[in-house]
Amino acid sequence: MEPQYLGSNALVVFTLDGGRYALPLSSVKRVIPAIEITPLPQAPGITLGVINIRREILPVVNIRKRFRLPEREIDLGDQLILGHTSRRSVAMVVDTVSGVMEAPNERVVIPDKIAPNLRYIEGVVKLEDGIVLIHDLDKFLSLEEEQDLDAALKSRGI
């Protein structure tokens, strides 16, 4: 996918099990190759563990579990999306990051028009070769998961 004009609807597109998903570019710091994840005892089930990136400890959230996709071991070809919510920085393991695309407003559908109560979906982009689900990273962790993650990090002195 060729990078295009990066306006307010700029999206980082990634794949999981052949499905295409996206995050707003504004919530993504960078993408790196997969690295070893250290388990974090007492963390919520949505958390795979933590990584150390330039002396910053980031929780790694299990995006597969959240999307109800089959679990699998992390592969050397996987990538980590380093992003941020309004409350914290996080990492997510994805199969591949295919690039950055501009989503014209006329191609973005509000999720309520498709199905109500899609908690993590910010929108759907209709493309000629399929759709891309845009996820809201701020809604990815529930309040309870946030609190459990904070407690687990504090218990480890992080």
N, C-alpha and C positions, 0 to 999 in steps of 0.2 A: 504494500500500500504506500503510495507516494504521499509525503507530507503535503498538506495544502495550507491555505491561508489560515492563520491561527487567531480567530476572533473569539467572541464570548461563548460560542458553541463548540470550541475545540475539545475533542475527546481523545483519550488514550484507549485504543481498541486492543483487547486481549482475547485469547481463546481458552476454553476449558472443555475438554471432551468434545471438540468440534463445534461447540456453540460459541457465538461471538457476543462479547460483552464490552462495556466501556465505562470509564470513569471520566468525569470532567477533568481536563488538563489542569485546572486550577487546584485540584486536590491531590495531584501527583508531584512528588519531588523528583524522582528518577526511577530508572529500571536497572536492575543488576542481575547477573547470573545467580542461580540458586547457590546458597552456601549452607553450612551446617547450622541446624537449629537446635538450641539447647532447651531441653524440657523445662517447664516452669511449674513446679508442684503447686497445687491448690488454685491454679488458674481455671477460669471457666472452660467448659468443653469446647468452645469455639476457638480456643487459643492453642496453637501447635507448640508454642514455646517462645523463646526470645533469640534475637541475633544482636551482634555487636557491630555496628557500622560507624567507623571513625569515632569510637568511644561513646557513641550513643546507643543505648540499649532499647531496641524496638520489639514490641510484641508482634508475633506473627499470627494473624488470624486465619482460620481455616475456611476459606471461601467456598471450598467444595462442600463442606458440611452445611454452610448457610444456604447454598443453592440446592441442597439435597442431591448432589452428584455422588457417584461411587467414589469411595476413598481409595487412594493408592499411594504407594511410596513416592517420595520426591525423587525425580529423575535429574540426572546431570544437565539435561537440556532445558529444564524448567527455568523460569525467571521469577524474580521477586519485584513486585511493584512497591516502592516506598512512597507512602502517601501520608496525608494528615486529615484529621477531622478537626472540628472546632475545639476539641478537648485534648487530643494526643496525636502523636505520630504512630503509624502502624506499617506493617509489611504484609503482603499477601502473595502466596505462591500461585502462579498461573502457568499454563502450558507454554504459551508464547505471547509476546506482545507484538502485534503486527504493525503498529505505527500510530500516528496521530492523524485524525481526520477532522474536517470542518463539517458540522451537521447543520445544514440550512434550516431555519425555523420551520419552513413549510414541510419538511420531512420528519420533524419531531412530533410524536403523538404523546399527549399526556396520558399516564398510565390509567387514570380513572376512566378514560374512554374505552379501555380494553377490558379491564377487570378491576373492580374496587378492592381496596385493602392490599395492594401490592406494596408492602412496607418499605422495601429496599430499592424499588425502581423509581427513578426520577423521570424517565421517559423512554420511548422506543423510537429508534430511527429506522425509517423504511428506506431500504436501498434496493437497487435493481436486482441484486443477487441474494436478497434475504433481509433479515432484520438484525439490529444490534440493540441489546437491552442496556440502558444507561443506569448505572447504580449510584445511589446516594450513600457515600462513605460515612456521612454523619449519622445515618440511621442504621448502620451495619451492626453495631453493638447495642444491645438493650441497656437500659439504665442498670439493671441488676448485673449484667455481664461486665459493664464498666466498673462497677463497685467491686466485684469479685476480682477483676484484673488488677485494680489498684491495690487491693489487699494482698494479692499474691506477690506483686512487685515489691511492696513495702516489706513483706515478710522476708524477702531475699535481699533487702537493703538496696533496692534499685529505685 
